Every structure is written in C-alpha cells, then in structure tokens.
Amino acid sequence: MNITFLGCQKEYEEWYILLINAGVDDFPSLLNPQEIEAALAENMPVAFPCMAYIQKNETNYLDEEIVYVYEEEFSKWMHLMGADKR
C-alpha cells in the first residue's frame, strides 16, 4: 500500500495528476483540461493535512478508490493505543 501525505491543495493536485497519468509517460493524457479539473474537484479530500491511499473497491475489484485519513482519526487511534500516555 502506497500512503501519501498531503499537506495542502497544491500537493493534492500534483499527486492526483501523477495518479491519473500513471503508466502513460510517453503519451499525452486522454483527459482534456476540463475533465482533469472536474476529477480534481470530485476527488478532493475534505480537509488538509491528510494521508491518502488507493484501495480496490469492495464491490468491483477492478475499480479503485481513494481513501483519505484525517488528523482527527490519527489522534483517536493514538489515544486508543495508549500512545498519548507515554
């Protein structure tokens, strides 16, 4: 699993552009600028900073989806694991 830290919208946009163009280094993107902008807006995280990773869709294994993990969730996990008591 490849987890990426996204500290701001610019980092998200750079990461997402690389993601949608993965494996097509020698070819131009099949998406036009309007489609890229729509995809960026549609898949934007709710807040920054966050961590992002790609996982297979549970209902259709051929599809992938972006999962975002936010600071609030990390704090909760740290508390549950007792890490904040050290």
Phi and psi in degrees as a GROMACS rama.xvg file:
@    title "Ramachandran Plot"
@    xaxis  label "Phi"
@    yaxis  label "Psi"
@TYPE xy
-101.763  108.562  ASN-2
-101.033  134.177  ILE-3
-120.967  133.989  THR-4
-86.8229  129.83  PHE-5
-119.845  109.635  LEU-6
-89.8536  -19.8105  GLY-7
-159.1  173.58  CYS-8
-62.4346  -37.4969  GLN-9
-61.5264  -43.6582  LYS-10
-63.3441  -39.9941  GLU-11
-60.2664  -47.4216  TYR-12
-61.5158  -43.6706  GLU-13
-62.5796  -44.4566  GLU-14
-62.8048  -45.1098  TRP-15
-67.9091  -39.7707  TYR-16
-60.9735  -43.996  ILE-17
-62.4193  -38.1572  LEU-18
-63.8097  -46.569  LEU-19
-76.8441  -16.494  ILE-20
-104.294  9.87857  ASN-21
-59.7604  132.722  ALA-22
80.7565  4.30644  GLY-23
-123.385  40.47  VAL-24
-57.1837  -36.2907  ASP-25
-91.0222  -0.235003  ASP-26
-123.661  148.589  PHE-27
-70.177  157.579  PRO-28
-60.9149  143.543  SER-29
-79.8953  -11.0005  LEU-30
-95.5903  140.825  LEU-31
-83.6268  167.141  ASN-32
-55.8237  -36.2105  PRO-33
-67.032  -38.6403  GLN-34
-68.4378  -37.1472  GLU-35
-65.4271  -45.3637  ILE-36
-60.2977  -41.1662  GLU-37
-64.904  -41.8774  ALA-38
-65.5557  -40.9956  ALA-39
-59.4676  -46.7842  LEU-40
-66.7643  -38.7964  ALA-41
-67.939  -32.6092  GLU-42
-106.138  11.9845  ASN-43
-64.3802  137.149  MET-44
-66.0045  160.219  PRO-45
-71.0488  -35.231  VAL-46
-151.026  161.397  ALA-47
-121.077  148.217  PHE-48
-75.713  161.57  PRO-49
-158.242  167.976  CYS-50
-109.095  146.68  MET-51
-132.504  143.204  ALA-52
-149.878  162.266  TYR-53
-105.104  134.135  ILE-54
-132.92  156.712  GLN-55
-68.765  141.592  LYS-56
-66.2856  134.938  ASN-57
-67.1904  -29.8556  GLU-58
-92.0548  -26.6726  THR-59
-136.544  101.736  ASN-60
-62.5443  -19.06  TYR-61
-77.2799  -20.5177  LEU-62
-91.5998  149.995  ASP-63
-120.554  153.922  GLU-64
-137.026  151.813  GLU-65
-87.2812  134.533  ILE-66
-116.856  130.223  VAL-67
-109.224  139.091  TYR-68
-121.331  127.068  VAL-69
-105.1  163.628  TYR-70
-52.4294  -40.6059  GLU-71
-58.5374  -40.5662  GLU-72
-67.0764  -39.9207  GLU-73
-62.455  -43.037  PHE-74
-61.2696  -42.4634  SER-75
-63.2384  -44.6652  LYS-76
-63.3135  -43.1762  TRP-77
-60.7065  -42.0346  MET-78
-63.8381  -43.7242  HIS-79
-65.3409  -32.3714  LEU-80
-86.2025  -3.56269  MET-81
80.4306  10.467  GLY-82
-66.3438  -25.4753  ALA-83
-80.8103  -1.71366  ASP-84
-95.1304  -3.0018  LYS-85
